[in-house]
Structure formats: C-alpha cells, structure tokens
C-alpha cells in the first residue's frame, strides 16, 4: 500500500498541470474530454446494473471464510475476491450505494464483471508501457472530486483534515484506476473525420415513408370468429361475480367466512358486479377458474391469489354461453384468438392479403375502399436494417409493429422496401402469423435526420466505441468465466 504521509504530494503543481491541460483542450475545441475515474466507474456500474442475476438471497458471508476465492481469469491472471482486491473494493462500493435495493449476489456479480473490465484494460495499458506517475495520481485525486468543497473546488484543508487511512485508500484507488481510465479516455476522445460524419448523415437523410394493410386477428371476419367460438365455447363462457380484494390470505379467509363482512368490504371498495369470460379468469389458474365456475349462485368462492392480492368472489349468476354475434363478445373472441390461437388466423390472412394485393395493383386506395380496410402509416425511415444507433429504424417508426417484424425477419424483403420504385405495392409478406401488403412512398430526404447525426455523431461514436471495447473483452477467448459455477458451489456448500 502507498503511504500518502511519506509522499511529496504537490497539489499546487497538480492543479497547475490540470489548468494547463484544460487550457490546451479548450484551444483544441475537442468535443470529448478525458473522463475521471469516478465517471468511468459510474458508467461501468450503469452498464452492468441492467444485468439480471437471480439466486437465493443467502448473502455472501461464506466469502469471508477463505483468504481468496477465484471466480475467473483474464489472459491467465486471476479475478479473485480477497481483501484489498479490485473485486473486493468494487463490492464494498456497490454495497454502500445499492445495498438497500439489490441483493448481495447481484452486487457481487457486478463487482466481478467490473473487475474483469478493469483487469483487461490494465493489461492493455501495461503492454504499451503505460507508467503511472505521482503527478498523474495527484491530478486524478483532484479530478475525482473526493476533496471538493461545497463549490465543487478542490479543498486542500479538507484533504489535510482527512485521516491517513482514508487518504491512503483514495490514493491507491486512483492509482489503480489510472491505466483503465487512460485507455478508455483515449478511445472515447478519438475523433471521427468530417467526411465520415457527412457520409453517415447522408445515409440517415435518405429514405421513405410507407403504408401497409395488416391482415391479423384484429380484422378476422365476424363469421369466422363466430364459427371458432361455436366450436370452442369454453373460453367464452360467461359468469357474473362481485369481487373483494385483500392484501393477505388471512384477511381474505375472514371475508369469505363472513358474508356480512364481504358486503361491507364490497361497499367500501365501491366495486360493482362484473361479467367475466372463462379465459379472463385463467390467470387464477385453470383449476381455480373451474372451481369458480362450478360455484352455486349466491355462494362465495376463493380466496384466489391474483397478482399481489387475494380475491374472494360471490357468484351473481350461473355460467352461460354468450351471444357470439354481440359486438363486445366478438371483440373478446378476436382478442382470445390473437393471443392464444394466432395460427387460426394465418391461413385466412394469407389468402385475404393475396386478394387485396391483386386488387391493389391497379389502385391501392380504391382497394382500401372496396374491402373497407384501414391502413397503418410508417413515418420517414432511412434505408438500413435498424441495427445502427445512428439511423432510425422500423422499431421506432412503425407504431403497429408488423412492418418492423417482417423487415427484421427477411433481409430480402427489407431491401425491397428501399429499392422498389416509388409507390410500389409489394406482394404479401408474412409478419409472424399475420400478413401485410405494403405500399412504398417516394424516396426523398429528411434534413432533420441528417441534423440529428451531425449533432450527436461524436458522442454516439464515442459511446459505441466504448461499448464495442467492453463487448470485445467480455466475449474474448482470453476470458475464463467461472463466476456462476464457483458461486453456486459455494452456496450449496454453505447451506
């Protein structure tokens, strides 16, 4: 460990160097500045905070039973949890910040991957002979903001008043981070050429709008819906019931045991009787739904767990088969088919799309009127497959989503959307279990798309470079990842 008491830490010199550095950068007008170690640590945490890792919340006290536990390796070097290691310090920091919101196993998982990234980047810095000087550490301490006053400025008196142990910890942390932050800073500050930016901006500005008719369960014909329901009536069988909710099963049991309490609770909740289709109650579990539908009129059923509450039902009418020609019932039948039996629609959709396409070849708008179909409009979309963060894709321009689904699944179809003549009507295309018939708009330019790229290109290209670096590390053959195996083995051993 470094002993800060024995080091000649000249903060005036460090601040002077920092001021020179800021002046040089201001003159160069660079859009990206080297970020502090605290900023990069925060970025790593924010990237990894989204990773979901679920294990029994047993805590990690077993880790303190060993001097060192190795969870993986990078290029032969171990990533270990031990007193003073990077992974250990990351866990402590994460626990301090997020311990009240996330379980210990998830925090340990993030600390491990933070350590992997740090080790890999440190190795890269060492391979090019990167040297950490005392002046660099001093500047890093100032930039970290650890000793800043209420105005955000470095306060040497605050530094002097801090205990030796704490100062040593900050010094070592900054020194340990410098190779990593230098590599990341170099990558994030690389400028793209103006010609490259202009090229991408031109790509973003060239595209077209689209219109399409969707052949899915939403327009499945009434007679076919009625035919399906008549041959499969159980999901649509109706029952009317009053429902009372309780936060605990004990409270719900008390309500069920006392009809007067049920009535008073129902009045407090101001809930009227509701009519349900059988399939709408399958979330209670099929067995419970069957029990509810077999309960006599006037009797109480339940309690059944529904989400986070317990529900007690009073049956107000016996089960009955609905009138499938009723508009509200037809809407429920369509909803059910779309969610549970989309293959029923697919054969009809293929033929209906073909019939419409044949008519639309002569006049798309006239065919819409002839068949009475509605049209989905897709706003201006640049040519591409939607994989670039710099170009808008169908995932953001197609609100209904079926053109996005079709274009994502079929590269040739996606290409035809942008290479076909203006106002072409394209042949029916599968979009999952549905089909679509699309009319292209005229190819044109949207200056706002180019403006977006020009404004954010440096920032986005820098972010993507950092993301690519992280992905390259975590998918590298040099990375031996044994985290899950080791942790699960430890959990089992300590049950």
N, C-alpha and C positions, 0 to 999 in steps of 0.2 A: 504493500500500500504506500501511496505517496504521503509524505508528511508535509502538509502545507506550511507548518510553522518553520520548517527549515528551507523553504523555497523563497527565492527572491522574486515575489510576485509584484511586478511593477505595473499597477493598473493605470497609472497615468500614461505610460508608454503604450499599453494595450489600447487605451481609449484613443490615443493619438493615431495609432495604426488603424484603428477602426474608422476614425474620421477620414483618414486618407483614403481608405478603401471605399467609403461611402461617396466621397467626392469623385473618385475615379469612375465609379459606377454611374453616378448621376451624369457625368460628362458623356459617358458612352451611351447613355439612354437605353440601357439594356432592359427589356421587358421582364426579365426574370432575375431575381436576386437569390443568392445562396441562402437557403433556409437554415434556421438554427436547429440544434439537436433536439430541442423541445418540440419544434414544429414537426420534424420528421417522425419523432416518436409518436406524436399525436396522429399523424397520417397513418402510420402502421397500425395503430390501435383502431382507428376508424375503419380501415380496410378489413381488419380481421374481426372486428366486433360483430360483423354480419354473419360470420360463420356459426352455424348452429351445431352444438355438440351436446348430446343428451346422454347422461349416465346417472346412476343413482346418486343422490345428493349426500354422499357419505362424508364429505370433507376430504382433506388430503393430509391429515395428521400423520399418516403412515410414512410420509416422505421424510419426516424428521427422525425416523428410526435408523436411517442409513446416512453415512457421510456423503455419499454421492449416488445418484441414480441416473443412468444414461438412457435418454429417450430416443436418440438418433445420432446420425453422423453426417457431416458435410465435408466432402473431399478428404475423408479419413479422420477429421477432427471431431471429437465427441460434442454433443449438445447435452449437457448434464445439468441436473438440478442439485446444486450443492451450495453451501454457504459462501456468499460473495460472487457466485457465477452470474453471468448476464441473465440467464433464465430465472434464477432466484430473485435477482433485483427487479426484473420485469414483473414477476408475480406479485412481489410486495407492492410495487407501484400500482398495478392494476387492481389489487385487492383494496388498496387505500381509496382509489377512485370509484370502483364499481362493486365493491364487496357487498353493498346493501342491495344490489339489483341483480347480480348474476351469481350462480353457484360456483363453488371453488374449482370444480373440474373444468368448467368452461374458461375460467380465468387462467388456469394452468395451461390449457390448450393454447390460448392466445399468447401467453408468455413464451411458450415453446416455439411457436412459429415466428414470433418477434426475434427470438434468439437465433433461429435458422437464418433469417434475413441478415441480421447483424453479422453473424459469422461469415456468411458468403461474401458480403460486401467488404468486410475487414480483410478477408483473404485476397480479394481483388486489389485492395489498396496496398497490401504488403507485396504483392507480385510486381507492382510498378515502383517499389521502393519508397512508398509514402512514409514521411517522417513527421512525427508529432512533436513540435517544439513547445517550450514553455509559453512563448508569446501566443501561439495558436490556442493553447488551453486558456490563457488569460482572456483572450478575445471571446472564446467560446463561453466562458463564465459570464462575461458581461452581456453577451447576446442572449444568453439563456433567460435573463430577467430574474434570476433567483434572488439577487440582492437589490432589486429595483425599489425605489421609494414610491409614494402614492402618485407621483407624476410620471412614473414609468421610466425613471432615470436611475442609472447605477449609483448606489449609495455606499461609499467606502466605509462610512461609520457603521452601517448595518452589517457589512462584511466583517469588520473588526469585532463587532459585538457577538458574532455567531461563534458557537463552540467549535473547538478544534475538530472533534469527531464529525460534526455535521459538515464543516468546511472540507474536510478530507473526503467525505463521501461525495460531495458535489464535484470536487476536483477530479476524483477518479472516474465519476460518471461521465463528465465532459470529455476527459481524455479517452475513455473507452469508446465514446460515440464518434469522435472526430473522423476516423477513417471512413466510417459509414456515411456520415453527413457530407463528407467531401466528395465521395463517389456519386452520391445522389444529387448533390449540388451541381456537380459537373454535368450530369445527364440532364437535369432539369433546366440548366441555363444554356444548353445548346440551341442556337438559333437556326430556324429553317430559312431557306433562301426565299427571297421575294417571288422568284419565278415559281417555286413550289407552291407558295400560298396562292398565287394567282391561278395556277392550274387547278388546284382543288376548289377555289372559289368559282371558277368557270364550270367545273363539274356540278357543283351544288346549284348553280343558277339555271341549268338546262334540264327541263323535264316537262311534265304534262299533267293534266287532271284526268280523272276517269269517272265513268258512271257504270254501275252494274245492277243487274236484277238478281236477287238471291232466291234460289229455289231450295227452301228448307222447311222445317216444321211450321214456321210462322204463317205460311200460305198453303199448307197442306189442305186440300179441298174438304169442305164440310162433309160430303157423303162418305169420303174415305175415313175421316175422323169418326163418324158415327158407326161405320162398319167395324172399325178397330175396337171401339168401346163396347159394341154389342157382343163381339166375340171375346172380349176380355173385360168383363164388367167389374170385377172385384176392386181394382184400384180406385174406381169412381163411385163406389157405393157410399151413400151419404149418411151422416149421423149428426144430430144437433145436440150440443152439450154446453153446459156452463162450466167455466174453468176457474179454479182458485190456485194461486201460486204461493209457495212458501220457500223460505231460504234454507230450511233444514228438513230432513226426513222426519224428525221428532215432531216438529210443528205441523207438518203435513199429515202425519198419523193422527194427531189430535183433532185436526179439522175433519178428517174422514170419519172419525169416531163420533162426531157430534154434528148432526145436521143443522142445528141452530147456529153453531159456530161457523159452519160452511156458509149459511145465508148471510150472517153479519160480515164475514170476511169478503164475500162476493159484493156486498153493498159498499164496503169501504174501497174496494178496488174498482168500483164503478164499471164492472165488466158484464156485458150482456151475453146471452147465449149465442153461440156461433155454430155454423154448419161446416162440417169438415168432410172432405173426401178421404177414403181409407188411406190412400198413398200419402196424404198430407200428415198423417199421424204415424207413418212408418219410422220416423225419427225416434219414436219412443221405443223402437224395437218391434219386430213383427209379432212376437209372442204377446207383448203388451197391447199392441193395436188390436189383435184378435180378441184378447180378454175384454178390452174396452167395448168393442162392437158386439160382444155377447152379453154385456151387462144389461139388465132389465131397465125399462124406462122408470125414472124416478130414483134409481139407485146410484150410489157413489162408486167410482172406480179409481184405482190408484193407491197411493201416490206413485207417479212415474217421474223419473229424472229426465228433464228436458233442458239440455244445456247446463246451466248452473243452478237451476231452480227445480223444485219438486212440485208437480201439478196433481191436483185432485179434480176429477171430472164428475159432474152429475148429468146423467143421460136425460135429455128433454124429449127425445123422440126416438123411436125404434129405427134401425137401419132401413134404408130404402134405395131402390135403383132410380137414378135421376132421369129426367127427360133429356136425352142426348142432343136434341135439336135446340135446346136453350143456349143462348149465346154465351153466358157465363160458364156453363158446363163445357161447351165446345172449347172455350179458351183453356180450361183446365186439362182437357184431353190433349190439346196441342202441346201444352207445357209438359205434360207427362211423357208424351211421345218423344219430344225433343230431348228430354233429359234421360229417359230410360230405354227408348227403343228407336234411336235415330236411323237404324238400318231399315225400318219400315218405310221411312220417307225416301230413302236413297233411290230405289228403283223408279218411283214416281218422278222424283226430281230430275233424274237423267233424261227421261222422256219429255217432261214438261219443258226443260231447258232447250232440248233439241227442237221442239215445236216452235218455241218462241224465237230461237235463233234463225230458223228458216224464214219466219215472217219478218224478223228484224233486219234481214239482209237488204230488203228493199227500203224500209223506213223504220228506224228504231223507235221513234216517237209514236208513230202510228200503231206499231205493235204493242207498245205500252197501253195505249188507249183501247185497243182491241181486246187484250187479255185482262185489263184492269190491274196490272201490276204496278207497284211502286218501285222507285229507283234509289239506290244508295250512291251518294256523291262522295268522291275522294278528292281532297284538295291537292294542290300542286305538289308533285313528288319528283325528286331528281332520279335520274337513272341510276340503278345500283341494286344491290341485294339487301340493303338495310343493315349491313354489318358494320358500317362505319359510324362512329360517334360524330363525325364532321358533316355527314349528309343525312337529311331527313329520310325516313323510310316509311313503308306502309304501316308499320307498327304504331306510328304516330299520326299518320294522315288518314287511315281507314278506320273510322269510328266503329263501323259494324263488324269489321274484322275478317270477313270471308275473302276479300281480295288479298289481304296480308297472308292468310292461311294458304291460299292457292299458290301465290308467288313464292312463298317460303318453301313449299313442298316440291316445286317443279321449276328448275332453273331455266329450262327452255321456254316455259310459259312466261316467266318473269322477263326474259329477254324479249319475247314477242310484244310485251306491253309497251316497250320503248322503241322497238324497231318497226312496228307496223305503221302503215300510213295513217295520217290524221283522220280521226272519226271512223276508224275501222271498227267493225263489230266482230269480236273474236268468238271462236267456236266455244261451246260449253266446256267448262273446266271444273273438275272435282275440287271441292274445298271441304275436306273431311267427308262427312256423309251427305253434305249438301252439294249443289252445283251452282255456278254463276255464269252469266253471259255478260260480257264487258264491252263497253264502247270507249275507245280512246279519245282523248281530247287532242288539240293541236299541240305539237311540240313548240315550246316557247321558252322565255327566260323570265326569271323572277329575281330582281335585283336585291330583294331583301334577304334571300338565301345567301347570295354572294357576300352581302354585308355582314351577315352573321359569321361566316367563315373568316372574313378579314378581321373582324373584331376579336374573335376568340381563338384564332388559329394557334398562336404561340402558346397560349395557356393549355389548350386541348392537346396539342402535340407534345408538350412537356408532360402532361398528366399521363398520356398514353405511353410515352417512353418509360416513365416510372412504373406503370402497370406491366408493361412488357418485361421490364427488368425483374420485377417480383415474380411474374409467372415463369420466367426462364429459370429462376432459382428454385422455385418450388416444384418444377417438373424436370429438373436436371437429373441425369443419371448419377451425379455426384451426391445426391441427397438420399440418404438411407433413413427412411421414416418408420420408426418403431413405436411411435407415441401410443397408439391405441393398444397395441399388444402389451406393452410394458404397464400401462395404467390399469388395464383390465386385470392383468395378472396380479398386480399389487392389491387391487380392490378385492379380488377373490381370496387372496392370501390373508387379508385382514378382516374378513367377515366374522 
